[in-house]
Amino acid sequence: MSFSIGRGARLSALGAAGALVAGGLMVTPAVATENEAENLESLKAAVQAFSDAEDVQLITQGENGAIEVQVSEAEVGAQSGGVTAEDVAEDYGNVEVVPSKWNFVDGVKAWDQDEVVGGAGIFLSGNPDFSGQGGTCSVGFSAWTPEGEPAVITAGHCTGDDSAPYVALTVPSLDDASGNDSEYIDLLDVLGEVVFSQFGGPGHSATPEAEGGETDITVIDVANDALTLLPEVTDWTTADDDDLAASTTPISSVGTAELGEVRKSGRTTGNTVGEVVELDGYLRIEDRWVYGFGSIIEGAPGDSGGTVYQGETAVGVVSGGGELETGETFMWSTDLEHGLEVVAENVGEYTVALDIAEPELASTTVNIGGAITGTAPAGSTVTVTVDGEELGQVEADENGEFSISAEGVAPGTHEVTLQAVQGYDRSDVVTGEIEVVLGAPTIESPTDGERIVDEVTEISGTGVAGATVTLTGAVEGTAEVAEDGTWTVDAELGFGSHTVTAAQEYEGETAGETATVEFHVVAEAPVITSIEDGATFEEGDAPTVIEGTSKYAGETLVVDYANDYTDEWVTLETVVAEDGTWSVELSEAPQVGQHELYAFVDIGDTASNEAYVSFEVTAVEEPGDDEAGENGGGGGENADDSTDNGTESGDDTGAEAGDEGSSDDAAEAGDNGEGGDDNGLAPTGAEDGSLLLPLTGGALLLVAAGSAFLIARMRKAAASL
């Protein structure tokens, strides 16, 4: 026996839209006058503005930035004498009134049929003993109360405006998704009681309010301690066994719906797949506005409140829908994040239960006194037990790695369990084994590959407290590991490369592995004093003698020198003087470019640490334009000089000019130097009028003239040497 809760009798807007589009009618976007129009600031403001328009069904954000108001039939309001979307849109400049995209056969209805994993069936009743009539819906998601107690999320309209607060689970094998078409509802177990529900605005209002947060959501506190709620969604393939948890998809995050593939799970049509086609909108379901998104997907009454998810991300709960003229089903889903915000404002922060990844051991071998290491979700707290006793808790770092000391765990094989906790969510408990063994000691100083200046006086490291560490190689000796796990062996090592190996013995057992390091004792780097790193010199000013100091008198000092214009390295050698100074001379002055110097002391077979400097040599700047004018390039006071220079150039170089001009031409050029042209331009040797060529030709002429002037200046300079 079942009934529909809270259904209205009037024609839904999207149902009327089917007649509109099928009839080929068009609704022109409203245009307000420039002086009177104002813009609606949000979708919520649009819902408030258009709530009285009887032909409005769906309000979304249009692609062009305008608010798109989808209407069911342009004449609905006019025929009834009511307000239409066109009437309201006249007052706004950023609204487009368009025909609905969806042709419904019988409107949009809330999918609560007169009816613990997501998608399971539930029965809601007004009586605590579930006697009499009630309605069926579906579980959306397992959840947590603000205090961390188990809860369930479903749709707000499932409560019949709070008339049916008592909730029980239905028998999966007898639900519609299993092929059962009985008029009776068989109950499996008591689930809990509704704590909060909202269908439309606050208090189930059909009138949108500025801060109302129109939604369709219910939270149910679970009162049955015998139930275990899982962060999973059933696919309904195991319903015949009444075990919906036997085949599921985990829910690992909560997010916002995206266009593309989506899945739904509910007690009437089971688990179905479809496509999200509308985002970020308000749909009028019966007489209530609901914020969410729309999909083309199979669904039916009784699926209300069911799970809507993409991948492993929870995005919504089923609110309602209807059949399209195409035979497809349009389903509207409550935006989950928005719905939970409304819940939080009223009764506190309920959260979706999430599946978090199980921790894993990084290694099954642990050294005595070492650490158990592994991976877990970043930021989660991992509880570690050894042989049934809690070893401790540790937080996984930002990389998802954790490490906890195994101090006190005896050698041998041990059972280990791991569980990660994040908020109120807990991973499955994983079980494994570790083998605690006597491992190699560590050599902490010197480290492998290290270069130590002048000498090494001790070798040190860590091991198992009470164990004996034996060194072989460049240093031989033994040490007992102290209570703090450290050991030290004295050494006397000078210049050269050295290798040391450490072994460990504990309670009669010798570790199967050893630790080895190779290191180098070297001389201190010399100092280069004649050039600072990064210095810059003009050409001709860079030093040709490189000088410095070193504390190793009498030893060979090597300088490697390179520059970027030859790309070759030159090696120079000298001996450090008794006073600690040294110098080498370059074969030639550094030329323009980048230069590098490395210096080191060569003692025996080992080179010291290196000193390094780089420097740059820059070119000397050529004389500027003012100096060129003084040499005869312009008019004015230098006119006489310009004439003389022109004559001299003609006498000395006219014969060399060849086809470019005779000595007479040069003399004529000299005459032009008496004052330049009327525009004060420097003489170029070009005939009068040549500068009046079109732009391209003029540009070429100016380039040629500039070149001629440069040649003349260079020649004069050469003649004066």
C-alpha positions in Angstrom: 0.0 0.0 0.0 1.6 3.3 -1.0 0.7 6.9 -1.7 2.3 10.0 -3.1 3.4 12.6 -0.7 3.2 16.3 -1.4 2.2 16.1 -5.1 0.5 19.1 -6.7 -2.3 18.8 -9.3 -1.3 21.6 -11.6 0.5 21.1 -14.9 4.2 21.3 -14.6 6.0 24.0 -16.6 8.3 21.6 -18.5 5.3 19.6 -19.5 3.7 22.6 -21.0 7.0 23.4 -22.7 6.6 20.2 -24.7 3.5 21.6 -26.3 5.3 24.9 -27.0 8.3 23.4 -28.8 6.3 20.7 -30.6 4.0 23.4 -31.9 6.9 25.3 -33.4 6.4 28.4 -31.4 9.2 30.8 -30.5 9.6 33.1 -27.6 11.7 36.2 -28.3 14.3 37.2 -25.6 12.9 40.0 -23.6 14.6 43.4 -24.2 14.2 46.2 -21.7 14.7 49.8 -22.5 18.1 51.3 -21.8 16.8 53.8 -19.3 14.6 51.5 -17.3 16.4 48.1 -17.4 18.3 46.8 -14.4 20.4 43.6 -14.2 19.7 40.6 -12.0 22.8 39.9 -9.9 22.4 36.2 -9.5 20.3 33.1 -10.4 18.8 33.3 -6.9 17.6 36.9 -7.6 16.1 35.6 -10.9 14.2 32.9 -9.1 12.7 35.5 -6.7 11.9 37.9 -9.6 10.2 35.2 -11.7 8.5 33.1 -9.0 5.0 34.5 -9.8 5.3 33.9 -13.5 3.2 30.8 -14.1 4.9 29.7 -17.3 8.5 29.6 -15.9 9.9 26.1 -15.3 13.8 26.3 -15.3 16.2 29.1 -14.7 19.9 28.7 -15.6 23.0 30.7 -16.5 23.0 31.3 -20.3 26.1 30.8 -22.4 26.3 34.5 -23.3 26.3 35.6 -19.7 22.6 36.4 -19.5 20.2 34.6 -17.2 18.2 32.1 -19.2 14.5 31.6 -18.3 13.0 28.6 -19.9 9.2 28.7 -20.2 6.6 26.0 -20.8 4.1 28.0 -22.9 3.9 31.7 -23.7 0.1 31.9 -23.3 -0.3 30.1 -20.0 -0.1 33.3 -17.9 -2.2 35.3 -20.3 -4.9 32.7 -20.5 -5.3 32.5 -16.8 -4.9 36.2 -16.3 -1.7 35.7 -14.4 1.9 37.0 -14.8 4.1 35.6 -17.6 7.9 35.5 -17.9 7.7 38.1 -20.7 5.9 40.5 -18.3 8.6 40.2 -15.7 11.5 40.2 -18.2 10.6 43.7 -19.4 12.2 45.1 -16.2 15.6 43.4 -16.7 18.3 43.9 -19.2 20.2 40.6 -18.7 17.4 38.1 -19.1 16.6 35.9 -22.1 13.1 34.2 -22.1 13.4 31.1 -24.3 11.3 28.0 -24.9 12.0 25.0 -22.7 14.6 22.6 -24.1 12.7 19.6 -22.6 9.3 18.3 -23.9 7.6 16.5 -21.1 4.6 14.2 -21.5 3.1 14.9 -18.1 5.2 17.5 -16.4 7.9 17.2 -13.7 7.1 15.4 -10.5 8.9 14.7 -7.2 9.9 11.1 -7.4 8.7 9.9 -4.0 6.6 6.9 -4.6 3.5 6.2 -2.4 7.6 4.3 -0.8 22.9 0.6 4.2 24.5 1.6 1.1 23.5 4.4 -1.2 20.6 3.6 -3.4 18.8 1.3 -1.0 15.1 1.6 -0.5 13.5 3.3 2.5 9.9 3.7 3.7 8.8 6.9 5.5 5.8 6.9 7.8 4.0 9.3 10.1 3.7 6.5 12.7 6.7 5.2 14.8 5.4 1.7 14.4 5.1 2.2 10.6 1.5 1.3 10.5 -0.8 2.7 7.9 0.3 4.4 4.8 3.6 5.9 3.9 5.9 6.8 1.1 9.0 5.1 -0.5 12.2 6.8 -1.4 15.9 5.8 -1.6 19.0 6.3 0.4 21.3 9.0 -1.1 24.5 8.6 0.9 25.7 7.3 4.3 26.7 10.3 6.4 28.0 11.5 9.8 26.2 13.8 12.2 28.1 16.8 13.6 29.0 14.5 16.5 30.3 11.7 14.4 27.3 9.4 14.7 25.9 7.5 11.7 23.3 9.3 9.5 21.7 9.1 6.1 21.0 11.7 3.4 18.0 11.6 1.1 15.6 14.0 -0.6 13.6 16.7 1.3 10.2 16.0 -0.3 10.4 12.3 0.9 9.1 13.5 4.3 5.8 14.9 2.9 6.7 18.3 4.4 7.7 16.7 7.7 4.5 14.6 7.9 6.5 11.3 7.7 9.6 11.5 10.0 10.0 7.8 10.8 12.2 5.8 8.4 12.7 2.0 7.8 14.7 0.1 5.2 12.8 -2.0 2.7 13.5 -5.5 1.6 15.8 -5.3 -1.5 14.5 -8.5 -3.2 11.0 -7.2 -3.0 11.7 -3.6 -4.2 10.7 -2.5 -7.7 14.4 -2.6 -8.9 14.3 -6.4 -8.3 11.2 -6.8 -10.5 8.7 -6.8 -7.7 5.4 -5.0 -8.6 3.5 -5.7 -5.4 1.3 -3.0 -4.0 2.7 -3.8 -0.5 6.0 -2.6 0.9 8.0 -5.1 2.9 10.2 -3.6 5.6 13.6 -5.0 6.5 14.6 -3.0 9.6 14.2 0.3 11.4 16.6 2.9 10.2 16.1 6.1 12.2 14.3 9.4 12.4 14.3 12.6 10.3 16.2 15.5 11.9 15.8 18.1 9.2 14.2 18.3 5.7 13.6 21.1 3.2 11.8 20.9 -0.1 11.9 24.3 -1.8 12.6 27.3 0.5 12.8 27.4 4.3 9.9 25.5 5.9 9.1 23.9 2.5 8.1 27.3 1.2 7.1 27.6 -2.5 8.1 31.3 -2.4 11.9 31.9 -2.9 13.6 34.0 -0.4 16.8 36.0 -0.6 18.6 33.7 1.9 16.5 30.6 1.6 18.8 28.3 -0.3 16.1 26.4 -2.2 16.9 22.7 -2.1 15.5 19.3 -1.7 17.3 17.4 1.1 16.7 15.4 4.3 19.1 14.1 7.0 18.2 11.1 9.0 19.9 10.2 12.3 20.4 6.4 12.4 18.9 4.9 15.5 19.6 1.2 14.9 23.0 0.2 16.4 22.8 -3.1 14.6 23.3 -1.4 11.2 26.7 -0.7 9.6 26.5 2.1 7.1 29.1 1.9 4.3 30.5 4.7 2.1 29.4 2.9 -1.0 26.6 2.8 -3.6 24.9 -0.4 -4.6 24.6 -1.5 -8.3 21.5 -3.6 -7.4 23.0 -6.8 -9.0 22.8 -8.7 -5.7 19.4 -7.5 -4.6 17.9 -11.0 -4.9 20.1 -12.1 -2.0 19.0 -9.1 0.0 22.7 -8.0 0.2 23.1 -4.7 -1.6 26.6 -4.3 -0.1 27.9 -7.3 -2.0 28.5 -5.3 -5.2 29.1 -1.6 -4.8 31.1 1.5 -5.9 33.0 3.4 -3.2 32.4 7.1 -2.7 35.7 8.8 -2.0 34.9 12.5 -2.4 32.1 15.1 -2.7 32.1 17.5 -5.6 30.1 19.5 -8.1 28.4 17.9 -11.1 30.0 18.2 -14.5 28.6 17.8 -18.0 29.0 14.2 -19.1 28.4 10.7 -17.8 26.5 10.3 -14.5 25.1 7.3 -12.6 22.0 7.0 -10.3 21.0 4.3 -7.8 17.5 4.0 -6.5 14.9 1.4 -5.3 12.7 1.6 -8.4 14.9 1.5 -11.4 18.1 0.4 -9.8 21.5 1.6 -10.9 21.4 3.4 -14.3 23.8 5.5 -16.4 23.0 8.7 -18.3 24.4 12.1 -19.1 24.3 15.5 -17.3 22.8 18.0 -19.7 21.9 21.1 -17.5 24.1 22.6 -14.8 23.8 25.3 -12.1 20.0 26.0 -12.3 16.8 26.3 -10.5 14.0 23.9 -11.6 10.3 24.3 -10.5 9.3 20.8 -9.3 5.5 20.9 -8.8 5.3 24.2 -6.9 8.8 24.2 -5.3 12.1 25.6 -6.7 15.1 23.3 -6.3 18.7 24.2 -7.1 20.7 21.5 -8.9 21.4 20.0 -12.3 19.6 18.0 -14.9 20.3 14.6 -16.6 18.9 12.4 -19.3 18.8 9.1 -17.4 16.3 6.4 -16.5 14.5 7.0 -13.2 11.0 6.8 -11.7 9.0 7.5 -8.6 10.6 5.8 -5.6 14.1 6.7 -6.8 13.8 10.1 -5.0 16.6 10.7 -2.6 18.8 8.1 -4.4 22.5 8.4 -5.1 23.7 10.6 -8.0 27.5 10.2 -8.6 30.2 10.6 -11.2 33.1 8.2 -10.8 33.6 7.9 -7.1 32.4 11.5 -6.4 29.1 12.2 -4.8 27.4 15.1 -6.6 23.6 15.0 -5.8 20.5 13.2 -4.7 17.5 12.5 -6.9 14.8 15.1 -6.7 12.3 14.5 -9.5 11.7 14.4 -13.2 9.5 13.4 -16.0 9.1 11.6 -19.3 10.1 13.5 -22.5 8.2 13.2 -25.7 11.3 11.5 -27.1 10.6 8.6 -24.7 13.7 9.5 -22.6 13.5 10.5 -19.0 14.7 13.9 -17.7 15.9 13.8 -14.0 16.6 16.7 -11.8 19.1 16.3 -8.9 19.6 18.4 -5.9 23.1 19.8 -5.8 24.6 17.9 -2.8 27.1 20.5 -1.6 24.5 23.3 -1.7 22.0 21.0 0.1 24.5 20.3 2.9 25.2 24.0 3.3 21.4 24.5 4.0 21.5 21.6 6.5 24.5 23.1 8.3 22.8 26.4 8.7 19.9 24.7 10.4 21.1 21.7 12.4 24.8 21.6 12.1 27.4 20.2 9.7 26.5 16.8 8.4 29.1 15.2 6.1 29.0 12.4 3.6 30.8 9.3 4.7 33.8 8.6 2.5 35.8 5.6 1.6 39.4 6.3 2.3 42.3 4.2 1.1 43.8 1.5 3.3 47.3 2.1 4.6 50.1 -0.1 3.2 53.4 -1.3 4.6 56.4 0.1 2.8 58.6 -2.9 3.8 58.0 -6.1 5.6 61.5 -6.2 7.0 62.3 -4.0 10.1 65.6 -3.6 11.8 65.8 -4.1 15.5 65.1 -0.7 17.0 64.1 0.6 13.6 60.8 1.9 12.3 57.7 0.5 10.6 57.0 2.6 7.5 54.2 2.8 5.0 51.8 5.0 3.1 48.3 6.3 3.9 46.0 9.2 2.8 47.9 12.4 3.4 46.9 14.0 6.7 45.2 10.8 8.0 46.1 9.3 11.4 47.3 5.7 11.2 46.9 3.3 14.1 49.5 0.6 14.2 49.2 -2.6 16.3 51.7 -5.4 16.7 50.5 -8.8 17.8 47.3 -7.3 19.0 48.8 -4.5 21.0 48.6 -0.9 19.9 52.1 0.3 19.1 50.9 3.9 18.6 49.4 6.4 16.2 51.1 8.5 13.6 50.0 11.1 11.0 50.8 10.6 7.4 52.7 13.5 5.9 51.7 15.6 2.9 53.2 12.9 0.7 51.1 10.2 2.3 54.1 8.6 4.1 54.3 7.6 7.8 56.9 6.1 10.1 56.6 4.8 13.6 59.4 3.5 15.9 59.5 -0.3 16.4 61.7 0.2 19.5 61.1 -2.7 21.9 59.7 -5.1 19.2 61.8 -8.3 19.6 63.5 -10.0 16.6 61.2 -12.5 14.8 57.9 -12.5 12.9 55.0 -10.3 14.1 51.4 -9.6 12.9 50.7 -6.0 12.2 47.4 -4.2 11.6 47.0 -0.7 10.1 43.9 1.6 10.0 43.7 5.1 8.7 41.3 7.7 10.2 40.4 11.0 8.5 37.7 13.0 10.2 34.9 10.5 11.1 35.9 8.3 8.2 37.9 5.1 8.8 39.6 2.8 6.3 39.3 -0.9 6.4 41.7 -2.6 8.8 44.6 -4.2 6.9 46.7 -7.0 8.3 50.2 -8.0 7.4 53.4 -9.4 8.8 56.8 -7.9 9.5 60.1 -9.6 10.2 62.3 -7.8 12.8 65.9 -8.6 12.1 69.4 -7.4 13.1 70.3 -5.0 10.4 73.4 -3.2 9.4 74.6 -0.3 11.6 74.8 3.1 10.0 77.8 5.3 9.4 76.7 8.9 10.0 80.0 10.6 9.8 81.8 10.9 7.4 79.0 10.4 4.8 79.5 8.5 1.6 81.3 10.7 -1.0 82.0 13.5 1.5 85.1 15.7 1.2 86.7 16.5 4.6 89.4 19.2 4.9 92.8 18.2 6.3 92.0 15.1 8.5 89.4 12.7 10.0 89.7 11.9 13.7 86.7 9.7 14.3 84.1 7.5 12.6 80.6 7.5 14.1 77.1 6.1 13.5 74.1 4.3 15.0 73.1 0.8 15.8 71.2 -1.4 18.2 71.8 -0.4 21.9 74.2 -2.9 23.4 75.4 -4.3 20.1 79.1 -4.3 19.1 80.1 -2.5 15.9 83.3 -3.6 14.1 85.1 -1.4 11.6 87.4 -2.6 8.8 89.2 -0.9 5.9 91.0 2.4 6.3 90.0 2.3 10.1 90.0 -0.8 12.2 88.4 -1.0 15.6 85.3 -1.8 17.7 82.7 0.1 19.7 79.7 -0.8 21.8 76.5 1.0 20.9 75.4 3.3 23.7 71.9 3.4 25.1 71.0 6.3 22.8 71.9 4.1 19.8 75.2 5.9 18.9 78.8 4.6 18.6 82.2 6.2 17.8 85.6 4.8 16.8 88.7 7.0 16.8 90.7 7.5 13.5 93.8 9.2 12.1 93.3 9.7 8.4 95.1 12.3 6.3 95.0 13.3 2.6 93.6 10.7 0.3 90.5 8.6 -0.5 89.4 6.2 2.2 86.9 3.4 2.5 85.4 2.1 5.9 83.0 -0.8 6.5 80.9 -1.4 9.6 79.4 -4.7 10.8 77.1 -5.3 13.8 76.8 -8.2 16.3 74.0 -8.5 18.9 73.3 -11.3 21.4 75.4 -13.7 19.4 73.9 -12.9 16.1 75.8 -11.1 13.3 73.9 -8.9 10.9 73.7 -10.2 7.4 74.3 -6.7 6.0 77.1 -4.2 6.5 77.4 -0.5 5.9 80.2 1.0 3.8 81.2 4.6 3.0 84.0 6.1 0.8 85.2 9.6 1.6 88.1 11.9 0.8 90.4 13.9 3.0 91.5 17.0 1.0 93.4 20.2 1.3 91.6 23.5 1.9 90.8 25.5 -1.2 93.2 28.3 -2.1 92.1 31.9 -2.4 92.1 34.0 -5.6 92.9 37.6 -4.5 93.5 39.5 -7.8 90.0 39.1 -9.2 86.7 39.2 -7.4 84.0 36.8 -8.6 81.6 38.6 -11.0 84.1 41.4 -11.8 83.9 43.4 -15.0 86.9 45.0 -16.9 87.1 47.1 -20.0 89.3 45.7 -22.7 92.9 46.2 -21.9 92.3 46.6 -18.1 91.9 43.0 -17.1 94.9 41.6 -15.2 97.2 39.2 -16.9 98.7 37.9 -13.7 96.4 35.8 -11.4 97.4 36.0 -7.7 96.2 34.4 -4.5 97.1 32.6 -1.2 97.2 29.1 0.2 98.3 27.7 3.5 100.2 24.8 1.8 103.6 26.3 1.2 105.8 24.3 -1.2 102.9 22.5 -2.8 101.9 22.6 -6.4 99.0 25.0 -7.3 97.0 24.5 -10.5 94.9 27.2 -12.3 92.5 26.1 -15.0 91.5 29.1 -17.2 88.9 29.3 -20.0 87.1 32.0 -22.0 84.1 31.9 -24.3 85.8 33.1 -27.5 88.2 30.2 -27.8 86.2 27.7 -25.8 89.4 26.0 -24.7 90.8 25.3 -21.2 94.4 26.3 -20.4 96.2 24.8 -17.4 98.9 26.8 -15.5 101.0 25.6 -12.6 103.1 27.2 -9.9 104.4 26.5 -6.4 103.0 28.1 -3.3 105.7 30.4 -1.8 106.9 30.2 1.7 104.8 33.2 2.6 101.7 31.5 1.3 101.3 33.5 -1.8 101.2 32.3 -5.4 100.8 33.8 -8.9 100.5 32.6 -12.6 100.8 34.7 -15.7 98.4 34.4 -18.7 100.0 34.1 -22.1 97.9 37.0 -23.4 95.6 39.7 -22.1 92.0 38.5 -21.7 89.9 39.5 -24.7 86.2 40.7 -24.8 84.0 38.0 -23.4 83.3 35.8 -20.4 86.2 34.2 -18.5 86.4 31.5 -15.7 89.2 30.5 -13.3 89.5 27.4 -11.1 92.4 27.1 -8.7 93.3 24.1 -6.5 96.3 22.7 -4.6 97.6 19.3 -5.8 98.9 17.3 -2.9 99.9 13.8 -3.7 97.1 12.0 -5.5 94.4 14.3 -4.1 93.3 17.7 -5.3 92.1 20.2 -2.8 88.7 21.9 -2.8 88.5 24.4 -5.6 88.5 28.2 -5.7 86.4 29.7 -8.5 85.9 33.2 -10.0 84.3 34.4 -13.2 84.8 37.8 -14.8 83.8 39.7 -18.0 85.8 41.8 -20.3 83.8 44.4 -22.2 84.7 46.4 -25.4 85.7 50.0 -25.2 82.9 52.3 -26.5 83.4 54.1 -29.8 83.3 57.9 -29.9 79.7 59.3 -30.0 78.0 61.5 -32.6 79.2 64.8 -31.0 82.8 63.8 -31.6 81.9 62.9 -35.1 80.6 66.4 -35.7 83.8 67.9 -34.4 85.7 65.9 -37.1 83.7 67.5 -39.9 80.4 65.8 -39.9 78.1 68.8 -39.6 77.6 72.5 -40.3 77.8 75.6 -38.1 81.0 76.4 -36.5 82.7 73.3 -38.0 81.9 74.3 -41.6 85.5 75.3 -42.4 86.9 72.2 -40.9 84.4 70.2 -42.8 85.5 71.8 -46.0 89.2 71.1 -45.3 88.4 67.5 -44.4 86.4 67.1 -47.6 89.3 68.5 -49.7 91.8 66.4 -47.9 89.7 63.3 -48.4 89.4 64.1 -52.1 93.2 64.6 -52.5 94.2 61.5 -50.7 91.5 59.0 -51.5 89.9 60.1 -54.7 91.9 57.7 -56.7 90.8 54.9 -54.4 87.2 55.7 -54.9 87.1 54.0 -58.3 83.6 54.0 -59.8 82.2 55.7 -56.8 83.8 59.1 -57.7 86.9 61.0 -58.8 89.0 63.4 -56.8 86.9 66.2 -58.2 83.8 64.5 -56.8 85.5 64.4 -53.5 86.4 68.1 -53.7 82.8 68.8 -54.5 81.8 66.9 -51.5 84.2 69.0 -49.6 82.5 72.1 -50.8 79.3 70.8 -49.5 80.8 70.7 -46.1 80.7 74.5 -45.8 77.5 74.5 -44.0 75.4 71.4 -44.8 71.9 71.7 -46.4 69.1 73.9 -45.3 67.9 71.3 -42.8 71.2 71.1 -41.0 71.8 67.5 -42.1 75.4 66.3 -42.3 76.8 66.2 -45.9 76.4 62.7 -47.4 77.7 63.2 -51.0 74.2 62.6 -52.3 73.0 64.9 -55.1 70.4 67.6 -54.3 66.9 66.2 -54.3 67.9 62.6 -53.6 66.3 62.8 -50.2 62.9 63.5 -51.8 62.5 59.9 -52.9 59.5 57.9 -51.6 59.7 56.4 -48.1 61.3 53.1 -49.0 63.9 54.6 -51.3 64.6 57.4 -48.8 65.2 54.8 -46.2 67.7 53.0 -48.4 69.4 56.3 -49.2 69.7 57.2 -45.6 71.3 53.9 -44.8 73.8 54.3 -47.6 74.5 57.9 -46.6 75.2 56.8 -43.0 77.6 54.2 -44.3 79.4 56.7 -46.4 79.8 59.0 -43.4 81.1 56.3 -41.3 83.8 55.4 -43.9 84.8 59.0 -44.2 85.2 59.4 -40.5 87.2 56.2 -40.2 89.5 57.2 -43.0 90.1 60.7 -41.4 91.0 59.0 -38.2 93.4 56.7 -39.9 95.0 59.6 -41.8 95.7 61.4 -38.6 97.6 58.6 -37.0 
